[in-house]
Amino acid sequence: ARRITASLLQHLYSSLTDAILSLSDIPDRQVPALQALLKKARCDHLLSTPGEAKLSAAAIRFLTPARARLAMLEDLLDMSLDDFENLRAGGALSIFSSSEVVKLLEAQFEPSAR
């Protein structure tokens, strides 16, 4: 049952991330709603069976690797251009392809901010 649940969550996390990354424009006023959606979509508790101990973060990462991208995307949605650059320089954005990062930057920032 855990593998099936993990597979469904993996699909959910991946689909949500891909859907947001496909947006051509992310107005500032929509960021809180998108972040709330991503936060509510995290259903890691479904991976634990009632009466079992809560799964470790490492186990959750193993079972649902797309969750890391979802969580990072949630944080990226309200970051400044300087914050993006710091993360890029530090290698933290390596979980996204370079084209995904460019597309997200284009969706979030006005051309004059680039």
Backbone as CSV, one residue per row, in Angstrom:
resi,resn,N_x,N_y,N_z,CA_x,CA_y,CA_z,C_x,C_y,C_z
1,ALA,0.823,-1.188,0.000,0.000,0.000,0.000,0.872,1.259,0.000
2,ARG,1.997,1.214,0.716,2.866,2.389,0.789,3.446,2.731,-0.583
3,ARG,3.809,1.710,-1.346,4.379,1.971,-2.675,3.358,2.605,-3.614
4,ILE,2.136,2.157,-3.520,1.080,2.731,-4.353,0.850,4.186,-3.960
5,THR,0.751,4.437,-2.667,0.566,5.803,-2.175,1.738,6.681,-2.602
6,ALA,2.958,6.174,-2.458,4.144,6.937,-2.857,4.117,7.242,-4.352
7,SER,3.695,6.288,-5.148,3.611,6.492,-6.584,2.584,7.576,-6.923
8,LEU,1.448,7.546,-6.255,0.420,8.565,-6.484,0.904,9.949,-6.047
9,LEU,1.558,10.012,-4.892,2.090,11.291,-4.423,3.184,11.801,-5.346
10,GLN,4.025,10.907,-5.807,5.084,11.286,-6.740,4.468,11.920,-7.989
11,HIS,3.428,11.304,-8.506,2.744,11.837,-9.686,2.118,13.201,-9.380
12,LEU,1.461,13.323,-8.244,0.847,14.588,-7.841,1.902,15.686,-7.735
13,TYR,2.987,15.420,-7.022,4.038,16.422,-6.817,4.668,16.829,-8.150
14,SER,4.941,15.863,-8.969,5.556,16.128,-10.262,4.617,16.926,-11.168
15,SER,3.354,16.552,-11.196,2.373,17.237,-12.046,2.164,18.681,-11.613
16,LEU,2.061,18.917,-10.313,1.896,20.287,-9.819,3.111,21.146,-10.150
17,THR,4.283,20.600,-9.941,5.515,21.329,-10.244,5.570,21.667,-11.726
18,ASP,5.311,20.675,-12.567,5.338,20.902,-14.016,4.295,21.933,-14.444
19,ALA,3.119,21.881,-13.839,2.054,22.823,-14.199,2.461,24.256,-13.865
20,ILE,3.042,24.459,-12.702,3.455,25.813,-12.323,4.631,26.269,-13.166
21,LEU,5.559,25.361,-13.434,6.705,25.728,-14.270,6.282,26.038,-15.705
22,SER,5.109,25.589,-16.112,4.647,25.855,-17.475,3.919,27.198,-17.604
23,LEU,3.661,27.862,-16.485,2.977,29.152,-16.537,3.877,30.186,-17.189
24,SER,3.297,30.988,-18.068,4.099,32.012,-18.746,4.148,33.312,-17.957
25,ASP,3.234,33.473,-16.995,3.215,34.676,-16.182,2.714,34.316,-14.788
26,ILE,3.456,34.737,-13.775,3.055,34.508,-12.385,3.014,35.871,-11.698
27,PRO,1.843,36.523,-11.718,1.730,37.828,-11.063,1.952,37.704,-9.550
28,ASP,2.517,38.734,-8.958,2.779,38.740,-7.514,1.533,38.411,-6.706
29,ARG,0.377,38.891,-7.156,-0.859,38.670,-6.399,-1.273,37.197,-6.375
30,GLN,-0.762,36.393,-7.310,-1.106,34.966,-7.347,-0.151,34.096,-6.531
31,VAL,0.986,34.653,-6.155,1.998,33.863,-5.448,1.468,33.259,-4.147
32,PRO,0.808,34.032,-3.268,0.312,33.413,-2.028,-0.643,32.241,-2.273
33,ALA,-1.509,32.371,-3.274,-2.445,31.277,-3.574,-1.701,30.052,-4.102
34,LEU,-0.708,30.258,-4.952,0.079,29.127,-5.468,0.855,28.460,-4.347
35,GLN,1.439,29.264,-3.466,2.177,28.693,-2.341,1.255,27.910,-1.414
36,ALA,0.067,28.427,-1.169,-0.896,27.711,-0.326,-1.303,26.388,-0.966
37,LEU,-1.502,26.400,-2.277,-1.845,25.171,-2.993,-0.729,24.136,-2.856
38,LEU,0.509,24.565,-3.062,1.631,23.634,-2.964,1.788,23.098,-1.548
39,LYS,1.574,23.960,-0.568,1.693,23.521,0.831,0.616,22.486,1.166
40,LYS,-0.622,22.758,0.731,-1.721,21.816,1.008,-1.555,20.504,0.257
41,ALA,-0.859,20.545,-0.863,-0.688,19.341,-1.678,0.293,18.361,-1.044
42,ARG,1.115,18.840,-0.143,2.072,17.930,0.497,1.321,17.004,1.448
43,CYS,1.251,15.759,1.083,0.458,14.764,1.824,1.345,13.645,2.349
44,ASP,2.515,13.994,2.842,3.461,12.981,3.300,2.883,12.072,4.386
45,HIS,1.960,12.605,5.160,1.359,11.809,6.235,0.651,10.567,5.695
46,LEU,0.263,10.591,4.427,-0.409,9.435,3.835,0.525,8.236,3.653
47,LEU,1.831,8.480,3.746,2.799,7.395,3.586,2.938,6.551,4.844
48,SER,2.445,7.054,5.964,2.528,6.315,7.223,1.216,5.604,7.501
49,THR,1.332,4.400,7.957,0.165,3.614,8.349,-0.204,3.994,9.776
50,PRO,-1.505,4.100,10.067,-1.900,4.425,11.444,-1.251,3.470,12.448
51,GLY,-0.741,4.033,13.519,-0.075,3.237,14.540,1.417,3.090,14.312
52,GLU,1.903,3.464,13.122,3.331,3.417,12.817,3.996,4.723,13.198
53,ALA,5.281,4.660,13.385,6.049,5.881,13.607,6.054,6.694,12.315
54,LYS,6.160,7.999,12.467,6.224,8.887,11.308,7.495,8.585,10.521
55,LEU,7.402,8.629,9.197,8.567,8.359,8.352,9.593,9.477,8.478
56,SER,10.846,9.114,8.355,11.918,10.106,8.392,11.908,10.927,7.103
57,ALA,12.558,12.074,7.147,12.670,12.918,5.956,13.396,12.171,4.844
58,ALA,14.402,11.378,5.202,15.144,10.605,4.201,14.236,9.576,3.519
59,ALA,13.374,8.940,4.284,12.450,7.955,3.708,11.458,8.629,2.771
60,ILE,10.987,9.802,3.165,10.053,10.539,2.309,10.747,10.958,1.018
61,ARG,11.995,11.435,1.116,12.756,11.816,-0.087,12.943,10.627,-1.012
62,PHE,13.195,9.456,-0.427,13.389,8.242,-1.224,12.096,7.833,-1.929
63,LEU,10.983,7.881,-1.200,9.704,7.427,-1.749,9.086,8.423,-2.725
64,THR,9.336,9.716,-2.514,8.730,10.753,-3.359,9.779,11.809,-3.714
65,PRO,10.692,11.479,-4.608,11.755,12.435,-4.949,11.236,13.746,-5.540
66,ALA,10.061,13.756,-6.138,9.512,14.990,-6.714,9.100,15.993,-5.641
67,ARG,8.994,15.550,-4.403,8.603,16.442,-3.314,9.639,17.540,-3.109
68,ALA,10.902,17.241,-3.294,11.955,18.248,-3.110,11.786,19.390,-4.111
69,ARG,11.457,19.052,-5.338,11.235,20.087,-6.363,9.997,20.918,-6.013
70,LEU,8.951,20.268,-5.544,7.731,20.955,-5.156,8.008,21.937,-4.018
71,ALA,8.720,21.482,-2.995,9.029,22.342,-1.850,9.937,23.500,-2.258
72,MET,10.920,23.235,-3.099,11.817,24.297,-3.564,11.039,25.308,-4.396
73,LEU,10.151,24.830,-5.249,9.346,25.723,-6.079,8.488,26.630,-5.199
74,GLU,7.914,26.080,-4.161,7.113,26.887,-3.234,7.942,28.050,-2.684
75,ASP,9.185,27.779,-2.316,10.071,28.823,-1.799,10.483,29.815,-2.883
76,LEU,10.728,29.307,-4.086,11.196,30.163,-5.176,10.157,31.185,-5.622
77,LEU,8.900,30.871,-5.413,7.837,31.731,-5.936,7.877,33.154,-5.400
78,ASP,8.401,33.353,-4.196,8.433,34.726,-3.680,9.850,35.241,-3.427
79,MET,10.809,34.640,-4.083,12.194,35.089,-3.928,12.518,36.232,-4.878
80,SER,13.474,37.018,-4.461,13.945,38.116,-5.304,14.913,37.573,-6.350
81,LEU,15.210,38.388,-7.316,16.171,38.022,-8.350,17.545,37.750,-7.734
82,ASP,17.924,38.547,-6.737,19.209,38.334,-6.043,19.229,36.990,-5.319
83,ASP,18.095,36.626,-4.698,18.010,35.324,-4.021,18.172,34.186,-5.020
84,PHE,17.541,34.322,-6.180,17.694,33.322,-7.244,19.159,33.165,-7.615
85,GLU,19.827,34.302,-7.805,21.228,34.269,-8.207,22.088,33.603,-7.134
86,ASN,21.821,33.881,-5.877,22.576,33.249,-4.797,22.359,31.737,-4.779
87,LEU,21.134,31.316,-4.975,20.846,29.873,-5.018,21.513,29.216,-6.222
88,ARG,21.449,29.907,-7.380,22.080,29.371,-8.580,23.586,29.234,-8.379
89,ALA,24.188,30.254,-7.833,25.637,30.234,-7.609,26.037,29.138,-6.629
90,GLY,25.166,28.863,-5.673,25.445,27.820,-4.692,25.072,26.423,-5.152
91,GLY,24.495,26.307,-6.331,24.128,25.000,-6.868,22.807,24.449,-6.365
92,ALA,22.071,25.238,-5.581,20.823,24.746,-4.993,19.713,24.549,-6.021
93,LEU,19.847,25.192,-7.179,18.802,25.058,-8.201,19.049,23.884,-9.136
94,SER,20.014,23.074,-8.832,20.367,21.961,-9.720,19.274,20.901,-9.816
95,ILE,18.280,20.948,-8.949,17.167,19.992,-9.065,16.210,20.384,-10.190
96,PHE,16.435,21.577,-10.761,15.676,22.027,-11.918,16.620,22.122,-13.107
97,SER,16.094,21.894,-14.293,16.913,22.079,-15.490,17.129,23.571,-15.696
98,SER,18.146,23.914,-16.458,18.407,25.336,-16.706,17.239,25.974,-17.444
99,SER,16.599,25.238,-18.343,15.451,25.808,-19.054,14.268,26.036,-18.107
100,GLU,14.093,25.182,-17.111,13.024,25.387,-16.131,13.286,26.640,-15.300
101,VAL,14.543,26.843,-14.914,14.892,28.023,-14.129,14.655,29.288,-14.945
102,VAL,15.079,29.281,-16.201,14.883,30.439,-17.071,13.392,30.718,-17.236
103,LYS,12.604,29.689,-17.486,11.160,29.859,-17.671,10.512,30.421,-16.407
104,LEU,10.914,29.930,-15.251,10.366,30.428,-13.988,10.743,31.898,-13.782
105,LEU,11.980,32.227,-14.051,12.417,33.624,-13.928,11.621,34.530,-14.868
106,GLU,11.423,34.076,-16.087,10.658,34.866,-17.055,9.209,35.033,-16.619
107,ALA,8.649,34.010,-15.998,7.253,34.070,-15.547,7.097,34.976,-14.328
108,GLN,8.113,35.057,-13.502,8.011,35.803,-12.264,8.414,37.264,-12.355
109,PHE,9.356,37.582,-13.219,9.917,38.915,-13.211,9.632,39.642,-14.520
110,GLU,9.419,40.922,-14.376,9.242,41.783,-15.544,10.538,41.800,-16.336
111,PRO,10.469,41.991,-17.658,11.701,42.036,-18.448,12.718,43.056,-17.933
112,SER,12.253,44.168,-17.381,13.185,45.179,-16.882,13.947,44.711,-15.646
113,ALA,13.404,43.730,-14.913,14.069,43.225,-13.710,15.182,42.247,-14.065
114,ARG,15.168,41.726,-15.272,16.172,40.764,-15.686,17.353,41.530,-16.155
